[in-house]
């Protein structure tokens, strides 16, 4: 069984790709996806999709302008996704962060290689670290293992070792070594599989984890069990 925590629904003009609802169902069926977590900017569509399908969950796309009144979180829309690269601020509003902290919510943060992960980048892993420190009840997931680039990922992992509320998703990673390094440093239960479709290829993301030199039990955690623990 595979749980995918990073799926983008809708148009992605930057890469000339669109993932429709039909495409999503075909993707789930073709790849034995037991749980799909969909990211969508369309709140109405996300609510309908998640509530009509038992195995589909949602991350609500938020910007720095959103407040707690804009959140639509429930048992199926289990968290928020924030991408500082699309705005002028590296983190969600204080109001949203306080709300997520109060409800012990999930926050998926885009983390990138821009400026080599420097704090001056709106998508640095350092912003995720600071949120996790300031709001210890928020379950902060760093997308792309902290920044895609090997050295940035290693730095993000190293700084998160003693922070149990920091998690990682494997989307965008094509080097099995990063998965091996993360498992050596932190629990595999803090690592989750993400495909980042339609940006990335499912097969390339799958084989990155599958070819990592780690025990089968740890792969099972990454592919499925970690998400189940996160939702509790």
N, C-alpha and C positions, 0 to 999 in steps of 0.2 A: 504494500500500500504506500501511496505517495501523497503527502499533503504539500500543496504549493501555496506559499504565503505571499507571492508577489506576481500578480497578474493585472495587466492594465486593460481595462475595457474601453472601447471607443476608438476614435481616430488619433493616430500619431503622425501628423503631417511631417514632422522632422525626419522620419525614416520611411515615409510613404507606406505606412502600414495601418490597418484597421482591424481591431478584434471585435466582431459582432457577438451578440448573444448566441447565435447559432454556432459561430466559430468556437466560442467558449465551450459549449456542450460537446462539440466534436473533439475538442482538445481533451476534455475530461475523459470521454469515452476511449479515445485512442491511446491514452497514456496511463490508464488505470489510476486516475486521480481520485483519492478518497475524500479529500477536503480541498476545496479551492477558495483562496482568499482573494477577492477581487477589489481592485482600487478603481474608483470612478469619481469623476467630478460632478456627475449628474446624480443628485441625492434621490430624486424620485425613482429613477431607474434602479439605483442600488438597493433601495428599500424593497421594491417589487421583486427584484431578482433574488435577493437573499431570503426573503420570506416565502417565496414560492418554491425554493429548492433546498432540501435538507442538507445537502453536502456543499452548499455555497455560502461563504461568509463574506463580509465586506470590511474594507478599510476606507473610511470617508476621507476624501482629499480635502485638506484644509490649507489656508494661506495665513499669513501673519495678520490679516484683517478680520479673521473669524473670531467670534467670542463663544463662550459656553452656550449661549442661546442658539447658536447655529448648529450645534452638535446633534446628531440623530442616533447616538449610540444605543444599542440594545443587545440582546442575546445573539443576534446574527450579525449586526454591524459592530464588530468587536473592538475597533480601534480607529486611529487616525493615521493618515500618511501626510508627511510634510516634506517639501522639497525647497530648500532655501535658494537654490539656483534659479528658480522661477520668480523670485521676488527680490526685495531689497533688504530683507532681514533674515538672519540665520536661524530663527526659532519661532515657534508659534507664540501667540499672545500670552501674557501672564495669566489672563483669565482662563484661557483654555488649559494651560499647564496646571493651574490650581485645581481646576475641575477634574482633570485626569488624575491628579494626585489623590484627590478626595475619593474617587471611585476605583482607585487602583487600576487605571486604564492602561491601554497599550498605545504606544506611539512609534510608528515606523518612520525613521528618519533617513532620507536620502543622504548618503555620504559619498563624496567623490574625490578624485585625484587632483582637483584643481588647486593650483599653488602648492602642490605637494602636501596637501592636508593642512596647510597653515591656517591658523585661526582667522586670518583675513579673508579666507574663503567662506562664503555663505553656506557651503555644504561640507565643512570640515568635520571630521569625527570628533574634534574637540568640543564642538557645540553639543553633541550628543552626550559626551562625558559630563559636561557641566550641567545639563538638564538632569541627568541621572543622579548627580550629587545633590542638587538643590531640591529635587522632587523624588525622594527615594521610593515612593509608592508607585511611581510610573514605571511600567515595563517598557524600556527603551530598546527598540530593535534597530541596529545599524544595518541598513541595506548595503549590499555589495561588500560585506565583511569589513566595513569601515572605510572603504575607498578604492577598491579594485586593484590598485597598484600594490605589488607585494610588500614593499617597505612600509607603505601607509597602513596596510592591513595589519601587519605585524605590530606596528606602534599602537594601533587601536586595540588590538587584542591584549597586548601587554598592559595597557593602562586600565583595562577592564577586568583584570584577573580577580581582584578583590571586590568587585561590584556586582552582586548577584542579580540586580535589576537591569543589567545590560545584556542584550542578546544580539545575535547576528543572523543575517540571512545570506545564503550563498549565491544570490543572483549576480550575474555578470562576472563570476569567477570561472576562469578556465584553467587554472593551475592547481592541480590536486594538492600540491605542497602546502598551500594556504589552509586547506581543510585539515591537513595533518598537523600543522603548526597550532591551529586553533584548538584542536582536540587535546593536544599535549598540554596546552596552557589552561584551558577552561573546560568545563563539563560539556559533553556533546549534547546534553539536554538544553544548553543555551544556544544551540546552533540549529537553524531551520532551513529547509530547502526552499529556494525561490527560483522561478524560471525567468521572470521579467519579460514574459511574452507580452506583446509581439516584438519588443526590442531585441530580445535574445532568442536563441534556439533552445527548445526543451532538451534535445538530445545532448547538446554540448554542456548544458548545466547539469544534466543527470550524470553524464559520464565523469564530470569533474569530481563529483562526490563518490560515485561508484568505484572509480579507479584510485581513490585515495587509499593509502596503506594504513588503514585503521580497522579495528575489529568490526565484524558484521553487526554486533549489537549497537555500536556507535553510529553506523550507517542507518540502522533502523530508527534510532533516535532522531537523526537529522531529517530523514525522509518522512517521518510520520509522528513519532511519539512526542517530540518536543513541542509541537503545536498543541497537542492534547493537554499537555501540562500547562502551557501558557494560558489556555482558555479557562482553566480552573480558577 
